[in-house]
Amino acid sequence: MLLTKQKLAGMMECGRLEPYSNKEEVLKLCRSARALGLGVAYANLSYLSLVGRAIAGSRTRLGIPIAFPFGATSPEMKIAEARQALEEGAVEFDMVMNVQRFKSGEYTYVEDDIRGVVEAVGGNTTKVIIETCFLTKAEIVKAARLVKEAGANYVKTSTGYGTYCARLVDVQLIRENVDIGIKAAGDITDLYTCMAMIRAGATTIGANPEDAETILNEFEAKYGEQVEIQVAQVGER
């Protein structure tokens, strides 16, 4: 795969979702996303329209987390949140899987829960956070397959509120078993880690805007504008 600096920027998705973030920090995220050409800027529902206005006319798309960060709300509440966000201009939806129900073996419930949001947002992009830190290897594969069966576009590793975030072994495990987009999210703070995730099969990178800028600067310093890399395919390690 030919990876350019611009393409890498477009693969990176950032948010300012922490409960202690203030309005100025949210707007700073928007300025960084516009300047760097990041793929998606995420906002909680209360600031979604603000962020939408701040990134309007840029390459950056508007995204929202659904049932963040625990995924434990009802399917009806997730659908309602997704529909409101859709009305306010969101085109990227990162929903959190109901981990409790999944760990209880209620796979039909989980799949239907995901499908409800997928259908509610129409042709827009849906990513499902499976929170890999709480799952066994077998459960990671099972969850990724449920996500694909439910019609979502991506499996996302982490919310950032679990015991750990994206790990290379988890990205590799998903790519070995499921042909689906993978968003590696959290603790990706440098170019080395970012490139390792992409080589392992990650198609999107979740990082905070400060780390995104660092990664893009390191890319330019090391490779210039582009580099050819090998990317794992399904069944490969």
Beta strands, then each sheet from edge to edge (+ up, - down):
strand 1: 2-4
strand 2: 12-15
strand 3: 40-42
strand 4: 61-66
strand 5: 92-96
strand 6: 125-129
strand 7: 154-156
strand 8: 181-185
strand 9: 204-206
strand 10: 226-228
sheet 1: 1+ 10-
sheet 2: 2+ 3+ 4+ 5+ 6+ 7+ 8+ 9+ 2+
end
